[in-house]
Amino acid sequence: MGFYLIALAIVLTDQATKAVVVRTMRLGQSIAIVPGYLDLTFVLNPGAAFSLLATLPERIRNPFFILISVAAAVLIIVILMVNTIANMIMVRFRAKVT
């Protein structure tokens, strides 16, 4: 449960920070958070990590990222279901053996 609360806090903080930046800063503007070491700069990244596929047209890029996200979610659900079923089988097997 603690993991999920930490993950939720990280996602909410990330989204809140992005909303504040979009509402209060101009594109390309920087604000020094720790002067000389850490700046917050408003940039847009239409691609994935490291601008992956950013040069593709939006009509191709967006469906691709949606498809990858859905496939990853389905894979995670399948893995969790298989793991749960395997654990249930092991519990029943152990009960029969003892």
N, CA, C and O atoms as a printed pandas DataFrame, in Angstrom:
     atom_number atom_name residue_name chain_id  residue_number  x_coord  y_coord  z_coord
0              1         N          MET        A               1    0.825   -1.199    0.000
1              2        CA          MET        A               1    0.000    0.000    0.000
2              3         C          MET        A               1    0.865    1.257    0.000
3              4         O          MET        A               1    0.544    2.240   -0.668
4              5         N          GLY        A               2    1.963    1.218    0.752
5              6        CA          GLY        A               2    2.848    2.377    0.818
6              7         C          GLY        A               2    3.429    2.738   -0.536
7              8         O          GLY        A               2    3.576    3.914   -0.867
8              9         N          PHE        A               3    3.765    1.703   -1.328
9             10        CA          PHE        A               3    4.304    1.939   -2.669
10            11         C          PHE        A               3    3.311    2.723   -3.520
11            12         O          PHE        A               3    3.686    3.655   -4.231
12            13         N          TYR        A               4    2.038    2.332   -3.438
13            14        CA          TYR        A               4    1.015    2.986   -4.249
14            15         C          TYR        A               4    0.812    4.439   -3.830
15            16         O          TYR        A               4    0.578    5.303   -4.674
16            17         N          LEU        A               5    0.900    4.708   -2.540
17            18        CA          LEU        A               5    0.762    6.090   -2.061
18            19         C          LEU        A               5    1.934    6.950   -2.529
19            20         O          LEU        A               5    1.751    8.106   -2.910
20            21         N          ILE        A               6    3.130    6.380   -2.498
21            22        CA          ILE        A               6    4.309    7.116   -2.976
22            23         C          ILE        A               6    4.183    7.374   -4.470
23            24         O          ILE        A               6    4.443    8.486   -4.930
24            25         N          ALA        A               7    3.789    6.359   -5.234
25            26        CA          ALA        A               7    3.620    6.516   -6.680
26            27         C          ALA        A               7    2.559    7.570   -6.983
27            28         O          ALA        A               7    2.753    8.406   -7.864
28            29         N          LEU        A               8    1.439    7.537   -6.262
29            30        CA          LEU        A               8    0.376    8.520   -6.466
30            31         C          LEU        A               8    0.876    9.927   -6.145
31            32         O          LEU        A               8    0.587   10.870   -6.882
32            33         N          ALA        A               9    1.616   10.073   -5.064
33            34        CA          ALA        A               9    2.159   11.383   -4.690
34            35         C          ALA        A               9    3.104   11.913   -5.769
35            36         O          ALA        A               9    3.084   13.105   -6.077
36            37         N          ILE        A              10    3.918   11.050   -6.337
37            38        CA          ILE        A              10    4.851   11.457   -7.395
38            39         C          ILE        A              10    4.088   11.906   -8.637
39            40         O          ILE        A              10    4.401   12.944   -9.219
40            41         N          VAL        A              11    3.088   11.128   -9.042
41            42        CA          VAL        A              11    2.299   11.480  -10.234
42            43         C          VAL        A              11    1.560   12.795  -10.014
43            44         O          VAL        A              11    1.559   13.655  -10.894
44            45         N          LEU        A              12    0.936   12.963   -8.857
45            46        CA          LEU        A              12    0.198   14.204   -8.577
46            47         C          LEU        A              12    1.126   15.417   -8.539
47            48         O          LEU        A              12    0.785   16.482   -9.053
48            49         N          THR        A              13    2.294   15.251   -7.930
49            50        CA          THR        A              13    3.268   16.348   -7.883
50            51         C          THR        A              13    3.746   16.698   -9.285
51            52         O          THR        A              13    3.867   17.876   -9.624
52            53         N          ASP        A              14    4.015   15.691  -10.096
53            54        CA          ASP        A              14    4.449   15.904  -11.480
54            55         C          ASP        A              14    3.394   16.678  -12.259
55            56         O          ASP        A              14    3.714   17.661  -12.928
56            57         N          GLN        A              15    2.145   16.245  -12.177
57            58        CA          GLN        A              15    1.075   16.890  -12.930
58            59         C          GLN        A              15    0.811   18.309  -12.422
59            60         O          GLN        A              15    0.559   19.211  -13.221
60            61         N          ALA        A              16    0.866   18.514  -11.113
61            62        CA          ALA        A              16    0.657   19.849  -10.547
62            63         C          ALA        A              16    1.765   20.806  -10.986
63            64         O          ALA        A              16    1.499   21.957  -11.330
64            65         N          THR        A              17    3.007   20.323  -10.973
65            66        CA          THR        A              17    4.135   21.153  -11.413
66            67         C          THR        A              17    3.978   21.545  -12.874
67            68         O          THR        A              17    4.208   22.699  -13.234
68            69         N          LYS        A              18    3.590   20.602  -13.714
69            70        CA          LYS        A              18    3.389   20.898  -15.133
70            71         C          LYS        A              18    2.282   21.922  -15.323
71            72         O          LYS        A              18    2.420   22.829  -16.144
72            73         N          ALA        A              19    1.184   21.796  -14.579
73            74        CA          ALA        A              19    0.069   22.740  -14.696
74            75         C          ALA        A              19    0.503   24.146  -14.294
75            76         O          ALA        A              19    0.144   25.118  -14.957
76            77         N          VAL        A              20    1.269   24.260  -13.217
77            78        CA          VAL        A              20    1.755   25.573  -12.767
78            79         C          VAL        A              20    2.677   26.183  -13.815
79            80         O          VAL        A              20    2.566   27.371  -14.119
80            81         N          VAL        A              21    3.574   25.394  -14.365
81            82        CA          VAL        A              21    4.512   25.896  -15.378
82            83         C          VAL        A              21    3.765   26.397  -16.608
83            84         O          VAL        A              21    4.060   27.479  -17.114
84            85         N          VAL        A              22    2.807   25.625  -17.088
85            86        CA          VAL        A              22    2.059   26.015  -18.287
86            87         C          VAL        A              22    1.285   27.309  -18.050
87            88         O          VAL        A              22    1.181   28.141  -18.951
88            89         N          ARG        A              23    0.738   27.488  -16.839
89            90        CA          ARG        A              23   -0.070   28.675  -16.548
90            91         C          ARG        A              23    0.751   29.923  -16.250
91            92         O          ARG        A              23    0.282   31.039  -16.469
92            93         N          THR        A              24    1.974   29.745  -15.751
93            94        CA          THR        A              24    2.710   30.909  -15.243
94            95         C          THR        A              24    3.981   31.262  -16.008
95            96         O          THR        A              24    4.549   32.330  -15.781
96            97         N          MET        A              25    4.442   30.396  -16.906
97            98        CA          MET        A              25    5.706   30.664  -17.595
98            99         C          MET        A              25    5.507   30.736  -19.100
99           100         O          MET        A              25    4.555   30.181  -19.648
100          101         N          ARG        A              26    6.428   31.434  -19.754
101          102        CA          ARG        A              26    6.460   31.477  -21.222
102          103         C          ARG        A              26    7.359   30.353  -21.724
103          104         O          ARG        A              26    8.293   29.938  -21.039
104          105         N          LEU        A              27    7.068   29.870  -22.918
105          106        CA          LEU        A              27    7.891   28.832  -23.525
106          107         C          LEU        A              27    9.332   29.308  -23.607
107          108         O          LEU        A              27    9.590   30.388  -24.138
108          109         N          GLY        A              28   10.265   28.538  -23.100
109          110        CA          GLY        A              28   11.686   28.883  -23.112
110          111         C          GLY        A              28   12.146   29.631  -21.876
111          112         O          GLY        A              28   13.348   29.800  -21.675
112          113         N          GLN        A              29   11.225   30.081  -21.049
113          114        CA          GLN        A              29   11.587   30.829  -19.835
114          115         C          GLN        A              29   12.196   29.897  -18.797
115          116         O          GLN        A              29   11.772   28.750  -18.659
116          117         N          SER        A              30   13.198   30.396  -18.064
117          118        CA          SER        A              30   13.838   29.625  -16.993
118          119         C          SER        A              30   13.711   30.359  -15.676
119          120         O          SER        A              30   13.743   31.588  -15.631
120          121         N          ILE        A              31   13.569   29.601  -14.610
121          122        CA          ILE        A              31   13.544   30.146  -13.254
122          123         C          ILE        A              31   14.584   29.370  -12.450
123          124         O          ILE        A              31   14.591   28.139  -12.448
124          125         N          ALA        A              32   15.469   30.112  -11.763
125          126        CA          ALA        A              32   16.501   29.474  -10.942
126          127         C          ALA        A              32   15.855   28.924   -9.671
127          128         O          ALA        A              32   15.278   29.676   -8.885
128          129         N          ILE        A              33   15.955   27.620   -9.477
129          130        CA          ILE        A              33   15.453   26.988   -8.256
130          131         C          ILE        A              33   16.560   27.005   -7.198
131          132         O          ILE        A              33   16.346   27.448   -6.070
132          133         N          VAL        A              34   17.733   26.523   -7.575
133          134        CA          VAL        A              34   18.944   26.635   -6.764
134          135         C          VAL        A              34   19.944   27.348   -7.664
135          136         O          VAL        A              34   20.565   26.720   -8.521
136          137         N          PRO        A              35   20.106   28.672   -7.473
137          138        CA          PRO        A              35   20.934   29.462   -8.393
138          139         C          PRO        A              35   22.302   28.832   -8.660
139          140         O          PRO        A              35   23.042   28.478   -7.743
140          141         N          GLY        A              36   22.603   28.709   -9.950
141          142        CA          GLY        A              36   23.873   28.149  -10.365
142          143         C          GLY        A              36   23.874   26.632  -10.486
143          144         O          GLY        A              36   24.814   26.065  -11.044
144          145         N          TYR        A              37   22.834   25.955   -9.973
145          146        CA          TYR        A              37   22.808   24.496   -9.988
146          147         C          TYR        A              37   21.549   23.893  -10.607
147          148         O          TYR        A              37   21.630   22.886  -11.311
148          149         N          LEU        A              38   20.386   24.498  -10.351
149          150        CA          LEU        A              38   19.134   23.903  -10.792
150          151         C          LEU        A              38   18.179   24.982  -11.282
151          152         O          LEU        A              38   17.778   25.867  -10.527
152          153         N          ASP        A              39   17.821   24.893  -12.563
153          154        CA          ASP        A              39   16.851   25.810  -13.156
154          155         C          ASP        A              39   15.640   25.025  -13.635
155          156         O          ASP        A              39   15.759   23.876  -14.060
156          157         N          LEU        A              40   14.478   25.656  -13.562
157          158        CA          LEU        A              40   13.251   25.099  -14.121
158          159         C          LEU        A              40   13.011   25.828  -15.435
159          160         O          LEU        A              40   12.801   27.041  -15.437
160          161         N          THR        A              41   13.039   25.104  -16.555
161          162        CA          THR        A              41   12.886   25.687  -17.885
162          163         C          THR        A              41   11.669   25.086  -18.555
163          164         O          THR        A              41   11.487   23.869  -18.564
164          165         N          PHE        A              42   10.831   25.958  -19.124
165          166        CA          PHE        A              42    9.614   25.514  -19.806
166          167         C          PHE        A              42    9.964   25.146  -21.240
167          168         O          PHE        A              42   10.261   26.015  -22.059
168          169         N          VAL        A              43    9.927   23.849  -21.537
169          170        CA          VAL        A              43   10.131   23.330  -22.889
170          171         C          VAL        A              43    9.014   22.344  -23.189
171          172         O          VAL        A              43    8.400   21.795  -22.274
172          173         N          LEU        A              44    8.753   22.120  -24.463
173          174        CA          LEU        A              44    7.756   21.138  -24.874
174          175         C          LEU        A              44    8.460   19.973  -25.543
175          176         O          LEU        A              44    9.399   20.166  -26.316
176          177         N          ASN        A              45    8.006   18.760  -25.247
177          178        CA          ASN        A              45    8.559   17.557  -25.840
178          179         C          ASN        A              45    7.396   16.758  -26.418
179          180         O          ASN        A              45    6.734   16.022  -25.686
180          181         N          PRO        A              46    7.136   16.887  -27.713
181          182        CA          PRO        A              46    5.996   16.182  -28.293
182          183         C          PRO        A              46    6.236   14.675  -28.443
183          184         O          PRO        A              46    5.296   13.925  -28.706
184          185         N          GLY        A              47    7.454   14.237  -28.281
185          186        CA          GLY        A              47    7.757   12.814  -28.415
186          187         C          GLY        A              47    7.771   12.138  -27.068
187          188         O          GLY        A              47    7.228   12.657  -26.093
188          189         N          ALA        A              48    8.392   10.984  -27.017
189          190        CA          ALA        A              48    8.547   10.250  -25.757
190          191         C          ALA        A              48    9.880   10.665  -25.141
191          192         O          ALA        A              48   10.387   11.752  -25.419
192          193         N          ALA        A              49   10.438    9.806  -24.313
193          194        CA          ALA        A              49   11.710   10.110  -23.670
194          195         C          ALA        A              49   12.762   10.469  -24.711
195          196         O          ALA        A              49   12.885    9.808  -25.742
196          197         N          PHE        A              50   13.512   11.517  -24.429
197          198        CA          PHE        A              50   14.583   11.984  -25.305
198          199         C          PHE        A              50   14.057   12.366  -26.695
199          200         O          PHE        A              50   14.762   12.228  -27.694
200          201         N          SER        A              51   12.804   12.850  -26.743
201          202        CA          SER        A              51   12.147   13.300  -27.991
202          203         C          SER        A              51   12.011   12.190  -29.025
203          204         O          SER        A              51   11.999   12.452  -30.227
204          205         N          LEU        A              52   11.910   10.958  -28.558
205          206        CA          LEU        A              52   11.738    9.823  -29.455
206          207         C          LEU        A              52   10.480   10.019  -30.300
207          208         O          LEU        A              52    9.399   10.263  -29.764
208          209         N          LEU        A              53   10.621    9.914  -31.596
209          210        CA          LEU        A              53    9.537   10.038  -32.576
210          211         C          LEU        A              53    8.921   11.435  -32.629
211          212         O          LEU        A              53    7.817   11.590  -33.153
212          213         N          ALA        A              54    9.591   12.439  -32.112
213          214        CA          ALA        A              54    9.048   13.802  -32.090
214          215         C          ALA        A              54    8.878   14.378  -33.489
215          216         O          ALA        A              54    8.065   15.281  -33.688
216          217         N          THR        A              55    9.625   13.875  -34.452
217          218        CA          THR        A              55    9.535   14.428  -35.810
218          219         C          THR        A              55    8.400   13.815  -36.619
219          220         O          THR        A              55    8.081   14.308  -37.701
220          221         N          LEU        A              56    7.783   12.747  -36.115
221          222        CA          LEU        A              56    6.654   12.154  -36.824
222          223         C          LEU        A              56    5.435   13.069  -36.728
223          224         O          LEU        A              56    5.296   13.815  -35.759
224          225         N          PRO        A              57    4.552   13.017  -37.724
225          226        CA          PRO        A              57    3.318   13.802  -37.632
226          227         C          PRO        A              57    2.479   13.352  -36.430
227          228         O          PRO        A              57    2.497   12.182  -36.049
228          229         N          GLU        A              58    1.751   14.295  -35.847
229          230        CA          GLU        A              58    0.948   14.004  -34.656
230          231         C          GLU        A              58   -0.081   12.905  -34.915
231          232         O          GLU        A              58   -0.381   12.121  -34.015
232          233         N          ARG        A              59   -0.624   12.837  -36.128
233          234        CA          ARG        A              59   -1.644   11.833  -36.466
234          235         C          ARG        A              59   -1.074   10.412  -36.443
235          236         O          ARG        A              59   -1.833    9.448  -36.339
236          237         N          ILE        A              60    0.240   10.272  -36.538
237          238        CA          ILE        A              60    0.895    8.966  -36.439
238          239         C          ILE        A              60    1.432    8.748  -35.026
239          240         O          ILE        A              60    1.276    7.672  -34.450
240          241         N          ARG        A              61    2.064    9.782  -34.479
241          242        CA          ARG        A              61    2.730    9.684  -33.175
242          243         C          ARG        A              61    1.740    9.384  -32.043
243          244         O          ARG        A              61    1.990    8.492  -31.233
244          245         N          ASN        A              62    0.625   10.112  -31.977
245          246        CA          ASN        A              62   -0.316    9.928  -30.870
246          247         C          ASN        A              62   -0.934    8.529  -30.844
247          248         O          ASN        A              62   -0.934    7.894  -29.789
248          249         N          PRO        A              63   -1.465    8.023  -31.971
249          250        CA          PRO        A              63   -1.997    6.650  -31.925
250          251         C          PRO        A              63   -0.927    5.616  -31.562
251          252         O          PRO        A              63   -1.222    4.633  -30.881
252          253         N          PHE        A              64    0.305    5.830  -32.010
253          254        CA          PHE        A              64    1.388    4.911  -31.682
254          255         C          PHE        A              64    1.617    4.862  -30.173
255          256         O          PHE        A              64    1.720    3.779  -29.596
256          257         N          PHE        A              65    1.695    6.031  -29.534
257          258        CA          PHE        A              65    1.929    6.072  -28.088
258          259         C          PHE        A              65    0.735    5.517  -27.319
259          260         O          PHE        A              65    0.914    4.880  -26.281
260          261         N          ILE        A              66   -0.471    5.747  -27.809
261          262        CA          ILE        A              66   -1.664    5.179  -27.166
262          263         C          ILE        A              66   -1.627    3.660  -27.259
263          264         O          ILE        A              66   -1.900    2.964  -26.281
264          265         N          LEU        A              67   -1.288    3.150  -28.438
265          266        CA          LEU        A              67   -1.210    1.702  -28.642
266          267         C          LEU        A              67   -0.163    1.070  -27.728
267          268         O          LEU        A              67   -0.417    0.033  -27.116
268          269         N          ILE        A              68    0.994    1.681  -27.635
269          270        CA          ILE        A              68    2.062    1.158  -26.771
270          271         C          ILE        A              68    1.614    1.179  -25.310
271          272         O          ILE        A              68    1.874    0.228  -24.572
272          273         N          SER        A              69    0.941    2.255  -24.882
273          274        CA          SER        A              69    0.475    2.356  -23.499
274          275         C          SER        A              69   -0.567    1.286  -23.185
275          276         O          SER        A              69   -0.508    0.648  -22.135
276          277         N          VAL        A              70   -1.514    1.091  -24.089
277          278        CA          VAL        A              70   -2.547    0.073  -23.880
278          279         C          VAL        A              70   -1.917   -1.317  -23.863
279          280         O          VAL        A              70   -2.272   -2.141  -23.021
280          281         N          ALA        A              71   -0.993   -1.589  -24.774
281          282        CA          ALA        A              71   -0.323   -2.891  -24.809
282          283         C          ALA        A              71    0.442   -3.143  -23.509
283          284         O          ALA        A              71    0.416   -4.256  -22.983
284          285         N          ALA        A              72    1.115   -2.131  -22.993
285          286        CA          ALA        A              72    1.855   -2.285  -21.737
286          287         C          ALA        A              72    0.899   -2.556  -20.580
287          288         O          ALA        A              72    1.180   -3.406  -19.735
288          289         N          ALA        A              73   -0.222   -1.846  -20.532
289          290        CA          ALA        A              73   -1.204   -2.054  -19.468
290          291         C          ALA        A              73   -1.780   -3.474  -19.534
291          292         O          ALA        A              73   -1.922   -4.141  -18.510
292          293         N          VAL        A              74   -2.104   -3.921  -20.734
293          294        CA          VAL        A              74   -2.639   -5.288  -20.899
294          295         C          VAL        A              74   -1.593   -6.320  -20.465
295          296         O          VAL        A              74   -1.926   -7.286  -19.779
296          297         N          LEU        A              75   -0.353   -6.125  -20.854
297          298        CA          LEU        A              75    0.714   -7.052  -20.469
298          299         C          LEU        A              75    0.875   -7.113  -18.951
299          300         O          LEU        A              75    1.035   -8.195  -18.386
300          301         N          ILE        A              76    0.834   -5.973  -18.300
301          302        CA          ILE        A              76    0.954   -5.949  -16.838
302          303         C          ILE        A              76   -0.211   -6.691  -16.196
303          304         O          ILE        A              76   -0.010   -7.460  -15.255
304          305         N          ILE        A              77   -1.425   -6.472  -16.691
305          306        CA          ILE        A              77   -2.601   -7.156  -16.148
306          307         C          ILE        A              77   -2.485   -8.664  -16.345
307          308         O          ILE        A              77   -2.782   -9.432  -15.431
308          309         N          VAL        A              78   -2.056   -9.092  -17.527
309          310        CA          VAL        A              78   -1.899  -10.526  -17.798
310          311         C          VAL        A              78   -0.854  -11.132  -16.870
311          312         O          VAL        A              78   -1.070  -12.207  -16.311
312          313         N          ILE        A              79    0.254  -10.464  -16.706
313          314        CA          ILE        A              79    1.310  -10.976  -15.819
314          315         C          ILE        A              79    0.789  -11.095  -14.390
315          316         O          ILE        A              79    1.039  -12.097  -13.721
316          317         N          LEU        A              80    0.070  -10.083  -13.919
317          318        CA          LEU        A              80   -0.479  -10.135  -12.564
318          319         C          LEU        A              80   -1.495  -11.270  -12.417
319          320         O          LEU        A              80   -1.520  -11.955  -11.395
320          321         N          MET        A              81   -2.331  -11.465  -13.439
321          322        CA          MET        A              81   -3.327  -12.542  -13.385
322          323         C          MET        A              81   -2.652  -13.913  -13.376
323          324         O          MET        A              81   -3.025  -14.789  -12.596
324          325         N          VAL        A              82   -1.666  -14.093  -14.240
325          326        CA          VAL        A              82   -0.947  -15.380  -14.297
326          327         C          VAL        A              82   -0.263  -15.638  -12.966
327          328         O          VAL        A              82   -0.302  -16.759  -12.458
328          329         N          ASN        A              83    0.358  -14.622  -12.397
329          330        CA          ASN        A              83    1.039  -14.769  -11.111
330          331         C          ASN        A              83    0.044  -15.137  -10.013
331          332         O          ASN        A              83    0.326  -16.000   -9.181
332          333         N          THR        A              84   -1.111  -14.491  -10.007
333          334        CA          THR        A              84   -2.144  -14.790   -9.008
334          335         C          THR        A              84   -2.655  -16.218   -9.150
335          336         O          THR        A              84   -2.803  -16.929   -8.157
336          337         N          ILE        A              85   -2.923  -16.636  -10.377
337          338        CA          ILE        A              85   -3.399  -18.004  -10.620
338          339         C          ILE        A              85   -2.337  -19.023  -10.211
339          340         O          ILE        A              85   -2.657  -20.040   -9.595
340          341         N          ALA        A              86   -1.082  -18.757  -10.549
341          342        CA          ALA        A              86    0.007  -19.666  -10.174
342          343         C          ALA        A              86    0.117  -19.777   -8.660
343          344         O          ALA        A              86    0.346  -20.866   -8.134
344          345         N          ASN        A              87   -0.042  -18.665   -7.958
345          346        CA          ASN        A              87    0.019  -18.699   -6.492
346          347         C          ASN        A              87   -1.141  -19.496   -5.915
347          348         O          ASN        A              87   -0.961  -20.244   -4.954
348          349         N          MET        A              88   -2.332  -19.344   -6.493
349          350        CA          MET        A              88   -3.491  -20.103   -6.020
350          351         C          MET        A              88   -3.281  -21.600   -6.226
351          352         O          MET        A              88   -3.636  -22.401   -5.361
352          353         N          ILE        A              89   -2.709  -21.978   -7.361
353          354        CA          ILE        A              89   -2.439  -23.392   -7.647
354          355         C          ILE        A              89   -1.415  -23.940   -6.658
355          356         O          ILE        A              89   -1.571  -25.053   -6.157
356          357         N          MET        A              90   -0.384  -23.176   -6.380
357          358        CA          MET        A              90    0.645  -23.619   -5.440
358          359         C          MET        A              90    0.071  -23.799   -4.053
359          360         O          MET        A              90    0.418  -24.760   -3.366
360          361         N          VAL        A              91   -0.807  -22.891   -3.620
361          362        CA          VAL        A              91   -1.416  -23.000   -2.292
362          363         C          VAL        A              91   -2.261  -24.269   -2.219
363          364         O          VAL        A              91   -2.210  -24.991   -1.223
364          365         N          ARG        A              92   -3.032  -24.543   -3.258
365          366        CA          ARG        A              92   -3.868  -25.752   -3.275
366          367         C          ARG        A              92   -3.014  -27.012   -3.315
367          368         O          ARG        A              92   -3.325  -28.002   -2.653
368          369         N          PHE        A              93   -1.936  -26.971   -4.094
369          370        CA          PHE        A              93   -1.040  -28.121   -4.186
370          371         C          PHE        A              93   -0.403  -28.421   -2.839
371          372         O          PHE        A              93   -0.327  -29.577   -2.425
372          373         N          ARG        A              94    0.055  -27.378   -2.158
373          374        CA          ARG        A              94    0.670  -27.565   -0.854
374          375         C          ARG        A              94   -0.336  -28.117    0.148
375          376         O          ARG        A              94    0.017  -28.941    0.991
376          377         N          ALA        A              95   -1.582  -27.671    0.062
377          378        CA          ALA        A              95   -2.613  -28.150    0.986
378          379         C          ALA        A              95   -2.869  -29.637    0.775
379          380         O          ALA        A              95   -3.114  -30.364    1.738
380          381         N          LYS        A              96   -2.816  -30.099   -0.480
381          382        CA          LYS        A              96   -3.048  -31.511   -0.772
382          383         C          LYS        A              96   -1.862  -32.381   -0.344
383          384         O          LYS        A              96   -2.045  -33.524    0.074
384          385         N          VAL        A              97   -0.663  -31.841   -0.448
385          386        CA          VAL        A              97    0.535  -32.589   -0.129
386          387         C          VAL        A              97    0.655  -32.823    1.372
387          388         O          VAL        A              97    1.092  -33.890    1.804
388          389         N          THR        A              98    0.271  -31.835    2.161
389          390        CA          THR        A              98    0.427  -31.971    3.621
390          391         C          THR        A              98   -0.731  -32.599    4.266
391          392         O          THR        A              98   -0.738  -32.776    5.484
